[in-house]
Amino acid sequence: MVQRPATGTIPDAPGSYQFKDHDGRVIYVGKARSLRQRLNSYFVNPSNLPPRTASLMAATRSVEWIQVRNDLEALLLEHTLIKSHQPRFNVRLRDDKSYPFLAVTLDDEWPRPMVMRGKKRPGVRYFGPYVHTYAIRDTLDLLLHSFPLRTCSDAKFRQHHQLGRPCLLFHIEKCSGPCVDEVSKEDYARHVDALLRFLDGDTDEVVAQLEGRMRQAAAGLEFEQAARLRDRLDSVHKVIEKQQMVGERSEDFDVLAVAGDDLEAAVQAFFVRNGRVVGRKGWIIDKVEELSPGELMANIVMQLYDDPPQGIPKAVLVPVDLEDPALYEEWLSSRRGSKVTLRVPQRGEKRKLQETVTRNAREEFARHRLRRATDHNSRARALNELQDHLGLPDAPLRIECYDMSHISGTDYVGSMVVMEDGLPKKSEYRRFRIKGDQGNDDIAAMEQVLTRRFSAYLTERRRPSSEGPGKFSYPPRLLLVDGGKPQLGAAMRVLEELGLSEEIPVASLAKRFEEVYRPGQANPVRLPRSSEALYLLQRIRDEAHRFAVTYHRQLRQKRMTTSVLDGVAGLGDVRRARLTKEFGGVAAVQQATLAELRALPWLPDAVAQAVHDKIHRSER
């Protein structure tokens, strides 16, 4: 671990600092208004640091810093160093895919619109990004009716130029035929300019021009030309309808949203120009450092607008206030050349749009987790990594995880979830209702659940094989309990009492997934943040918690809606509803005498007697 620099050597001034490992590689870059105060916060007892910060300090062998004049310079220096060194302990945005753009090659003699991916190159105007390539192709197919530009490759263009014969697109009026000089460069340039203005969101001017030309052609009795312009106008309207209108026509802004967990998050950005959504983009974040929501959003803003897909707008809508928003507004404004505001929408249409983008982020994060969960290679790596890191005799092909749920000791329940070959096996899930009064004692509740589960396993193991497997016939290859050392100790006591401690490996998951406790080890096992094993543990822990909470809520709801009339022989749902309706509620039925109940012509005397007995028995 790195030693604290000598007292007084760290300047009390703005700057950027870098932690380096034993090979001299930069593993973390940060910024501070006061380098002295910020760096001193790292050199404390490691047990008082967050787990990820403690891991950073354990891997650090030296620290350096660069002093600058003000906070903005510190921000820019930090961003430059992160781009240069790609430190493994800094938050990183990574694309799940290379998003496609609609690009116009302005550096060509005859510019052409096309689908482009990858690194941007000069001399090309980009629009988007789009989620799917087919969305670009559909849009472009409609726009070519109004803006007949070439879409062919340079090789095909030269081929038709040599032949002196245009391709099919010219004949169906989706190309103006520059390869055979059917259009002048001035007219072609006007088509290009009109397309760029349309894609920039200036649709009103394009529509007005087409409508004016159509009326002029009709007035001049050029009906075929007017019909062609009418078709072009229809195509333009179809494209406009595809662009969602979310603001005033003069508004340019971006909307950012984040959804995720302690380890990863999905980011979604919607780009609005002239009031219309003209593109969107998404990333997955590795949360490799401890950051507040405001600090995380600040990182996202810095990385997104370092190379903005649609430029920097006048306003950026974010879900939470950034750490020191004025500093980031100053940086964005300097890059744009005019004032940029960062704000959290509180109400109205902007708030609704923010919620829509957040919903997209949640859905993208769910898809990301599903992709990882269903990948066979990822599951195999996760199981092998668990075996190596936890020192298991075999890869844990069957993992059982247990969790408790209650409110102040009421409706106490436990859950058992099972994963086989890295996938949930819901037919093997089990739930337990805790017997007796456990109070708030999670340890005693855990011991009861595990005792019931593994006692049943021992009983079923002694049964003849001809009777078939029971509900608890298969032992886990890894038993996980939610919690720290106390929960681990409870699990070990149960297995030792039942004689299963040598047969079933045990581990416990602390609330933060970086820490996994194993019997006989004083220090927890910290799995690498990028490992599939850590991701698998997170999923099974979340599933156990979800299953326990769901069962607890069912019991609580059932208890809260239980009526004194439940369980009366002969009083079904229809009769109970009619009885409470005629008396005006359950409380009125409880006040009714036996004679009043028997006076109901549709209620048999035996049922009336049973209702009366149940009411008065419950009152005693």
C-alpha positions, 0 to 999 in steps of 0.5 A, a space after each residue: 500500500 502507498 505511504 502517506 506523502 510527507 506533511 506539507 508536501 501536498 499543495 492546498 490548491 486545485 489540481 489532478 492526482 494520479 494513483 499508480 500501481 507497482 508497475 508505474 501504471 496509472 490506475 486512478 485519476 481524480 480532481 480536487 479543489 484542494 489536493 491536500 484535503 482530498 488526498 488526506 481523505 484516502 490515507 485513513 484506516 482501510 476498514 473505514 474506507 468504502 470497499 472499492 476505495 480500499 481496493 484502490 489503495 491496496 493496489 496503489 504504490 505511489 501517488 502524484 499530483 499536478 497543480 493548476 490555477 482553478 477548478 475548470 483547469 483541474 476538470 479538463 486535466 482530469 478528463 485528459 488524463 483519463 482519456 490518455 491512461 484509461 485507468 481501471 478504477 475510473 468509471 468508464 462508458 462502454 458501448 454495447 454496440 457500434 451505433 449507426 449514423 445517417 451520414 452525408 459525405 460532403 467531401 465527395 464531388 457528388 455527396 451521398 447519404 449512407 449508413 456509417 458506423 465507427 470512428 467519425 471522419 472529417 468532411 462528413 455530416 453525421 445525424 443520429 445515432 439510431 438504434 437500428 440500421 433499418 430505421 436509417 434505411 427506411 427513413 432514407 428510402 422515403 427522403 430520396 423521393 424528395 431529395 434525389 441524391 446518389 446512394 451508390 458506391 464510388 465504384 458503381 458511380 464510375 461504372 455507370 459514368 463509363 457506360 453512359 447509362 444510369 441505374 434503376 434508381 434514376 428511373 424510379 426517381 430516387 436519384 437525379 443521375 449525376 453519373 450521366 450528367 442529368 443534373 447540374 452541380 448547382 441543382 445537386 448542391 441545392 438537393 444536398 443543402 435541403 436534405 441537411 436542413 431537413 435532417 437538422 430539424 428545419 422541416 417547415 421550410 422544406 415542406 413550404 418549398 415543396 408545397 410552393 413548387 407543387 402549386 406553381 406546377 399545377 398553376 402552369 398546367 404541369 400536372 405530371 410534375 405537380 403529381 411528382 412533387 405531391 408524392 415527394 411531399 407525402 414522403 416528407 410528411 411520413 418522415 416527419 411523423 416518425 420523428 417524435 415532437 417533444 418540445 417547441 420548434 425552437 428548442 434544442 436539448 439533450 435528455 440523459 437518464 441512468 438505471 442500474 445497480 451497485 456494479 453496472 448501469 445503463 445510460 440513455 441519451 435522447 437528442 432533441 433538435 428543433 423540438 424533435 427527437 433526432 437520435 438516441 444513444 446508450 452505454 453500459 457503465 462499469 461502476 469501478 469507483 464509489 460515486 454519488 449519483 451527482 458525481 456519476 452524472 458528472 462523469 457521464 456528462 464529461 465523457 458524452 460531450 467530449 465527442 458529442 454525437 449531435 453537438 452540444 445543445 443549449 440545455 442538457 436535462 439530467 435526472 439529478 443535480 451534478 456535483 458542482 453544476 456551475 463548473 460543468 456548465 462553464 466547461 460545456 459553454 466553452 466548448 459550445 461557444 455560448 451558454 449551456 444550462 444543466 437542469 433537472 426537470 421538475 414538472 410538465 412535458 420535460 419531466 415526462 420526457 425524462 421519465 420516458 428516457 429513464 424507462 428506456 434506460 431500465 429496459 436496456 439495463 434489463 436486456 444487458 443483464 439478460 444477455 449476460 445471463 443467457 450466454 453459455 460461455 459467461 456462465 461457464 466462466 462464472 462457475 469456474 471463477 467461483 471455484 478458483 476464488 472460493 477454493 471449492 472442490 468442484 465448479 458449483 453447478 447447483 447453488 442455493 441462496 437463502 434470504 430472510 424478510 420481515 417487518 419488525 418480526 411479523 410475517 417472518 419468511 425465508 426464501 431458497 432460490 436455486 441456480 443450476 449451471 448458472 441459470 435460475 431453476 424456479 421449479 426448485 425454489 422454496 419458501 419458508 414461514 418462520 415458526 415461533 416468535 423470532 423477534 428480529 433475530 435473523 440468525 435464529 430464523 436462518 438457522 431454522 430455515 436451514 435446519 428444516 431444509 437439510 433435515 428434509 434432505 437427510 430424510 429423503 436421502 434415506 428413502 428408497 430410490 424407487 419412490 423417486 426424488 422429493 422436494 429436497 433430494 438434491 444438495 447444493 454444491 455451494 450454499 450461500 447465505 445473505 449476510 456476513 460472518 454471523 450468518 456464515 456461522 449460523 449456516 456452519 452450526 446447522 451443517 455441523 449438527 446435521 453432519 453435512 459440513 464436509 459435504 456442502 461448501 458454504 459462503 456468505 455474501 455481505 451487503 456489498 458483493 465485493 465481500 464473500 466470507 468463507 469458513 476458516 478465513 478471517 478476511 473476506 474474498 473480494 472478487 475482481 470487479 470485471 469477473 462473471 463470478 461477481 455478476 452471478 453472485 449479484 444475480 442470485 442474491 437479488 433473486 433470493 431477496 425478491 423471492 423472500 420479499 414477494 412471499 412476505 408481502 403476500 402474507 402481510 396482504 392476506 393478514 390485513 384483508 382477513 375478515 371475521 366471516 372467513 372460514 364459516 361453513 356454508 358461507 361462500 363468496 356470493 353469500 358473504 358479499 350479499 350478507 355484508 351488503 344487506 347489513 351495510 358492512 362486516 361491522 354491522 353483521 357483527 352487531 346482528 343478533 341470531 334472530 336477525 340472521 335467521 330472518 334472512 329468507 335466502 340464508 339457511 338457518 344452519 349457516 346463520 347459526 354458524 355465522 353467529 357462533 363464529 362472530 361471538 367466538 372471535 369476540 371472546 
